């Protein structure tokens, strides 16, 4: 992944990181990030390999016995690896949740470490750097999701995506989206984005439901694409349901690869469609808008990745009635206090946006 940082960051960005960060040698077996603990440092891997694992305490006596023999309080499962060019500890710059995975050096490695305080100040003071940094983070997160696979990607946040977007963007950004976009009615069973096909727009689902599915056809992508265009049925598996307030097609603006899933309306739906060409031009011409847009995309991808980890069965716990709450544990059905603080305002802005669109 080294090429992502070299491609997305400028020479001045890289020089700042070198001058600001501390170069460290990390012995094999060193834990760089501990699941459940807050992070205060961003690490860029220069050399070596790190494992990503998820774990959860268990009450099963047999599990506890094995954990004791391994001198560990929890049982862990490796789910991925990070190598040169990857970034570790990016989540605190996108949301306030503690780490949901443990990152450990698989071999002697070298990293550059930058304190959260210094990076936050740089992101606030240098909008150009912020734009390039958030875009690079979004690309790296999209790559991780692809590597982990789609099998555990199940979205069920309803309006949460859109409320977050409206919270992060400025009023002028929303005005531009409304003025540039087109309100479109999508008939049931219409394919909005086809696996392996071009993405023509960014879509905001205003009403209705859609499905996200991946093909189980073993033919090559080009053959499948032509077969779909000719109306030939292909075998697919639903991996997610999309509902009011969700965003579709966002990764096309950070990833040059063709979409790996098909999005289809399950019922009559209403979307705000922002043409790809116009949005791409806006991202190039308005660096402030681009910075906020890429931060939004990076955060949505980070949240999606965290949900994938939790659905592996080792992530956040689910609170049950009668269970004692632990303030040090994040529950899967728990609402983040920071989200609740801004929910009412974002909800009002969403209603205002719908009202504006109905008048157009």
C-alpha positions as CSV (number, residue, x, y, z in Angstrom):
1,X,0.0,0.0,0.0
2,X,3.1,2.3,-0.1
3,X,1.9,3.7,-3.4
4,X,-1.3,5.1,-1.8
5,X,0.6,7.5,0.4
6,X,3.2,8.4,-2.2
7,X,0.4,9.1,-4.8
8,X,-2.0,11.0,-2.5
9,X,0.3,13.0,-0.3
10,X,2.5,15.8,-1.6
11,X,6.2,16.1,-0.9
12,X,5.6,18.8,1.6
13,X,3.1,16.6,3.4
14,X,5.6,13.7,3.7
15,X,8.4,16.2,4.7
16,X,6.1,17.4,7.5
17,X,5.4,13.9,8.7
18,X,9.1,13.1,8.8
19,X,10.0,16.3,10.6
20,X,7.2,15.9,13.1
21,X,7.0,12.2,13.7
22,X,9.4,9.9,15.6
23,X,11.0,7.0,13.8
24,X,10.9,3.8,16.0
25,X,12.0,0.3,15.7
26,X,9.3,-2.1,16.9
27,X,10.4,-5.5,18.2
28,X,8.4,-8.6,17.1
29,X,5.5,-9.3,19.5
30,X,5.0,-5.6,20.4
31,X,1.4,-4.5,20.6
32,X,1.0,-1.2,18.8
33,X,-2.8,-0.9,19.4
34,X,-4.8,-2.7,22.1
35,X,-8.4,-3.5,21.5
36,X,-10.7,-1.5,23.7
37,X,-8.2,1.2,24.6
38,X,-8.0,4.8,23.5
39,X,-5.4,5.8,21.0
40,X,-3.3,9.0,21.0
41,X,-0.8,8.3,18.2
42,X,-0.9,7.7,14.4
43,X,1.7,5.2,13.1
44,X,2.9,4.9,9.5
45,X,4.5,1.5,8.8
46,X,7.8,2.0,7.0
47,X,9.0,-1.6,7.1
48,X,7.8,-4.9,8.5
49,X,4.4,-6.6,9.1
50,X,1.7,-6.3,11.7
51,X,-1.2,-8.6,12.5
52,X,-4.8,-7.3,13.0
53,X,-6.8,-9.4,15.5
54,X,-10.1,-9.2,17.2
55,X,-10.9,-10.7,20.6
56,X,-13.5,-10.8,23.3
57,X,-13.5,-12.0,26.9
58,X,-15.5,-15.2,27.3
59,X,-17.3,-17.0,30.2
60,X,-16.8,-20.4,28.6
61,X,-14.6,-22.4,31.0
62,X,-12.9,-24.3,28.1
63,X,-12.1,-21.0,26.4
64,X,-10.8,-19.6,29.7
65,X,-8.5,-22.6,30.2
66,X,-7.0,-22.2,26.7
67,X,-6.5,-18.4,27.3
68,X,-4.8,-19.2,30.7
69,X,-2.4,-21.6,29.0
70,X,-1.6,-19.0,26.4
71,X,-1.1,-16.4,29.2
72,X,-3.9,-14.3,27.8
73,X,-7.0,-12.8,29.2
74,X,-8.9,-13.1,25.9
75,X,-8.9,-15.3,22.9
76,X,-7.9,-13.6,19.7
77,X,-8.4,-14.3,16.0
78,X,-6.2,-12.9,13.3
79,X,-8.3,-11.3,10.6
80,X,-5.7,-9.4,8.5
81,X,-2.2,-8.1,8.1
82,X,-0.7,-4.6,7.6
83,X,2.6,-3.9,5.8
84,X,4.7,-1.0,4.5
85,X,2.7,2.1,3.6
86,X,-0.3,1.3,5.9
87,X,-1.5,3.5,8.6
88,X,-2.3,2.4,12.1
89,X,-4.4,4.4,14.6
90,X,-6.4,6.5,12.1
91,X,-9.8,5.8,13.8
92,X,-9.4,8.5,16.5
93,X,-9.1,11.1,13.8
94,X,-12.5,10.0,12.4
95,X,-14.5,9.2,15.5
96,X,-14.2,8.9,19.2
97,X,-14.5,5.2,19.7
98,X,-11.7,3.1,21.3
99,X,-9.8,0.6,19.1
100,X,-11.9,-2.4,18.0
101,X,-8.8,-4.5,17.1
102,X,-5.4,-5.3,18.4
103,X,-2.4,-4.6,16.1
104,X,0.8,-6.5,16.9
105,X,4.2,-6.6,15.2
106,X,4.6,-10.0,13.5
107,X,8.3,-9.3,12.9
108,X,10.8,-6.5,13.7
109,X,9.3,-3.4,12.1
110,X,9.9,0.3,11.7
111,X,7.2,3.0,12.0
112,X,6.9,6.8,12.1
113,X,4.7,7.9,15.0
114,X,2.9,11.2,15.1
115,X,1.0,12.4,18.2
116,X,-2.8,12.9,17.8
117,X,-2.4,16.5,19.1
118,X,0.1,17.5,16.5
119,X,-1.8,15.8,13.6
120,X,-5.1,17.4,14.7
121,X,-3.5,20.8,14.7
122,X,-2.1,20.3,11.2
123,X,-5.5,19.1,9.9
124,X,-7.2,22.2,11.2
125,X,-4.5,24.6,10.0
126,X,-3.8,23.2,6.6
127,X,-6.9,22.4,4.5
128,X,-4.9,21.1,1.6
129,X,-3.1,18.6,3.8
130,X,-6.4,17.7,5.4
131,X,-7.9,17.0,1.9
132,X,-5.1,14.8,0.8
133,X,-4.8,13.0,4.2
134,X,-8.5,12.1,4.5
135,X,-8.6,10.9,0.9
136,X,-5.6,8.7,1.5
137,X,-7.2,7.3,4.7
138,X,-10.4,6.6,2.7
139,X,-8.5,4.7,0.0
140,X,-6.7,2.6,2.6
141,X,-9.9,1.7,4.5
142,X,-11.7,0.8,1.2
143,X,-8.8,-1.5,0.4
144,X,-9.1,-3.2,3.9
145,X,-12.8,-3.7,3.5
146,X,-12.2,-5.3,0.1
147,X,-9.4,-7.6,1.5
148,X,-11.6,-8.7,4.4
149,X,-14.4,-9.5,1.9
150,X,-18.1,-8.6,1.8
151,X,-19.5,-11.6,3.7
152,X,-19.9,-9.7,6.9
153,X,-20.9,-6.3,5.5
154,X,-24.4,-5.7,6.6
155,X,-25.6,-2.2,7.0
156,X,-28.5,-1.4,9.3
157,X,-27.9,2.2,10.4
158,X,-31.0,3.7,8.6
159,X,-30.6,7.5,8.8
160,X,-27.3,7.4,10.7
161,X,-25.1,7.8,7.7
162,X,-26.9,10.8,6.3
163,X,-27.2,12.4,9.7
164,X,-23.5,12.2,10.1
165,X,-22.9,13.7,6.7
166,X,-25.2,16.6,7.4
167,X,-23.4,17.2,10.7
168,X,-20.0,17.3,9.0
169,X,-20.8,19.3,5.9
170,X,-21.4,23.1,5.8
171,X,-24.7,24.6,4.8
172,X,-23.1,25.9,1.6
173,X,-22.0,22.3,0.8
174,X,-25.6,21.0,1.2
175,X,-26.9,23.9,-0.9
176,X,-24.5,22.9,-3.6
177,X,-25.6,19.2,-3.5
178,X,-29.3,20.2,-3.7
179,X,-28.7,22.7,-6.6
180,X,-26.5,20.3,-8.5
181,X,-28.3,17.0,-7.8
182,X,-31.6,15.8,-9.3
183,X,-34.4,14.2,-7.4
184,X,-35.2,10.9,-9.2
185,X,-37.9,8.3,-8.7
186,X,-36.5,4.8,-9.0
187,X,-39.0,2.1,-9.9
188,X,-38.9,-1.2,-8.0
189,X,-36.4,-3.8,-9.3
190,X,-34.3,-1.1,-11.1
191,X,-30.5,-1.6,-10.9
192,X,-28.9,1.7,-9.8
193,X,-25.3,0.4,-9.7
194,X,-24.2,-2.8,-11.5
195,X,-21.3,-4.9,-10.3
196,X,-18.4,-4.3,-12.7
197,X,-20.1,-1.4,-14.4
198,X,-19.4,2.4,-14.3
199,X,-20.8,4.6,-11.5
200,X,-22.4,7.7,-13.0
201,X,-23.4,9.5,-9.8
202,X,-23.4,9.7,-6.1
203,X,-26.9,8.7,-4.8
204,X,-28.5,9.7,-1.5
205,X,-31.5,7.5,-0.7
206,X,-34.3,9.8,0.4
207,X,-37.1,7.2,0.6
208,X,-37.5,3.5,-0.1
209,X,-35.2,0.5,0.2
210,X,-32.5,-1.1,-1.9
211,X,-30.3,-4.2,-1.7
212,X,-26.6,-4.7,-2.1
213,X,-25.7,-8.0,-3.6
214,X,-22.5,-9.7,-5.0
215,X,-22.4,-12.1,-7.9
216,X,-21.6,-15.8,-7.3
217,X,-21.1,-16.3,-11.0
218,X,-17.6,-17.7,-11.6
219,X,-17.3,-16.2,-15.1
220,X,-14.9,-13.3,-15.5
221,X,-16.3,-9.8,-14.7
222,X,-16.5,-8.7,-18.4
223,X,-18.5,-11.7,-19.4
224,X,-20.8,-11.2,-16.4
225,X,-21.3,-7.5,-17.3
226,X,-22.3,-8.3,-20.9
227,X,-24.6,-11.1,-19.7
228,X,-26.3,-8.7,-17.3
229,X,-26.7,-6.0,-20.0
230,X,-28.3,-8.7,-22.3
231,X,-30.8,-9.5,-19.6
232,X,-29.3,-12.8,-18.6
233,X,-30.0,-13.8,-15.0
234,X,-26.9,-14.3,-12.9
235,X,-26.6,-15.9,-9.4
236,X,-26.1,-13.3,-6.7
237,X,-26.2,-13.2,-2.9
238,X,-27.6,-10.3,-0.9
239,X,-25.2,-8.9,1.6
240,X,-26.9,-5.7,2.8
241,X,-30.1,-3.7,2.9
242,X,-30.0,0.0,2.3
243,X,-32.7,2.3,3.7
244,X,-33.7,6.0,3.9
245,X,-30.7,8.3,4.4
246,X,-28.0,6.0,3.1
247,X,-25.3,7.0,0.5
248,X,-24.6,4.8,-2.5
249,X,-21.7,5.0,-4.9
250,X,-19.4,7.1,-2.7
251,X,-16.3,4.9,-3.1
252,X,-16.2,5.6,-6.8
253,X,-14.7,9.0,-5.9
254,X,-11.7,7.5,-4.1
255,X,-11.3,4.1,-5.8
256,X,-10.7,3.7,-9.5
257,X,-11.8,0.0,-9.4
258,X,-15.2,-0.9,-10.8
259,X,-17.9,-1.6,-8.1
260,X,-17.9,-5.1,-6.7
261,X,-21.6,-5.2,-5.9
262,X,-24.9,-4.5,-7.5
263,X,-27.4,-2.0,-5.9
264,X,-31.0,-2.6,-6.8
265,X,-34.3,-0.9,-5.6
266,X,-36.5,-3.4,-3.8
267,X,-39.5,-1.0,-3.9
268,X,-40.3,2.4,-5.5
269,X,-37.6,4.7,-4.2
270,X,-36.6,8.4,-4.3
271,X,-32.9,9.4,-4.6
272,X,-30.9,12.6,-4.9
273,X,-28.5,12.0,-7.8
274,X,-25.4,14.1,-8.0
275,X,-23.6,13.5,-11.4
276,X,-20.1,12.1,-11.1
277,X,-18.5,14.6,-13.5
278,X,-19.9,17.6,-11.6
279,X,-19.0,16.2,-8.2
280,X,-15.5,15.3,-9.4
281,X,-15.0,18.9,-10.7
282,X,-16.2,20.3,-7.4
283,X,-13.7,18.2,-5.5
284,X,-10.9,19.5,-7.6
285,X,-12.0,23.2,-7.5
286,X,-13.1,23.6,-3.9
287,X,-10.5,22.3,-1.5
288,X,-12.5,23.1,1.6
289,X,-15.5,21.1,0.2
290,X,-13.1,18.3,-0.8
291,X,-11.6,18.1,2.7
292,X,-15.0,17.8,4.3
293,X,-16.2,15.3,1.7
294,X,-13.2,13.0,2.0
295,X,-13.4,13.1,5.8
296,X,-17.1,12.0,5.6
297,X,-16.2,9.2,3.2
298,X,-13.3,8.0,5.4
299,X,-15.5,8.1,8.5
300,X,-18.3,6.1,6.9
301,X,-15.8,3.5,5.7
302,X,-14.2,3.4,9.2
303,X,-17.6,2.8,10.8
304,X,-18.3,0.1,8.2
305,X,-15.0,-1.6,9.0
306,X,-15.8,-1.5,12.7
307,X,-19.2,-3.1,12.0
308,X,-17.5,-5.9,10.0
309,X,-15.2,-6.6,13.0
310,X,-18.1,-6.7,15.5
311,X,-20.1,-9.1,13.3
312,X,-17.2,-11.5,13.3
313,X,-18.4,-12.5,16.7
314,X,-15.5,-11.0,18.6
315,X,-16.4,-7.3,18.6
316,X,-18.6,-5.2,20.8
317,X,-21.0,-6.9,23.2
318,X,-24.7,-6.7,22.9
319,X,-26.5,-5.4,26.0
320,X,-29.3,-7.6,27.4
321,X,-32.0,-6.6,29.8
322,X,-31.0,-7.2,33.3
323,X,-27.3,-7.1,32.5
324,X,-25.0,-4.8,34.5
325,X,-23.5,-2.1,32.4
326,X,-19.8,-1.7,32.2
327,X,-18.7,1.8,31.4
328,X,-15.4,0.4,29.9
329,X,-17.3,-1.7,27.4
330,X,-18.8,-0.4,24.2
331,X,-22.0,-2.3,23.4
332,X,-23.1,-3.0,19.8
333,X,-26.6,-1.6,20.5
334,X,-25.2,1.4,22.4
335,X,-25.8,4.9,21.0
336,X,-22.7,7.1,21.1
337,X,-23.2,10.2,23.2
338,X,-21.5,12.5,20.6
339,X,-23.9,11.2,17.9
340,X,-26.9,11.8,20.2
341,X,-25.7,15.4,20.9
342,X,-26.0,16.3,17.2
343,X,-28.8,14.0,16.1
344,X,-31.6,16.5,16.5
345,X,-29.8,19.2,14.5
346,X,-28.8,16.8,11.7
347,X,-32.4,15.4,11.6
348,X,-33.7,18.9,11.2
349,X,-31.3,19.6,8.4
350,X,-32.4,16.4,6.6
351,X,-36.0,17.4,6.9
352,X,-35.1,20.8,5.5
353,X,-33.2,19.2,2.6
354,X,-36.2,17.0,1.8
355,X,-38.5,20.1,1.9
356,X,-36.2,22.0,-0.5
357,X,-36.1,19.1,-2.9
358,X,-39.9,18.7,-3.0
359,X,-40.2,22.4,-3.9
360,X,-37.8,22.0,-6.9
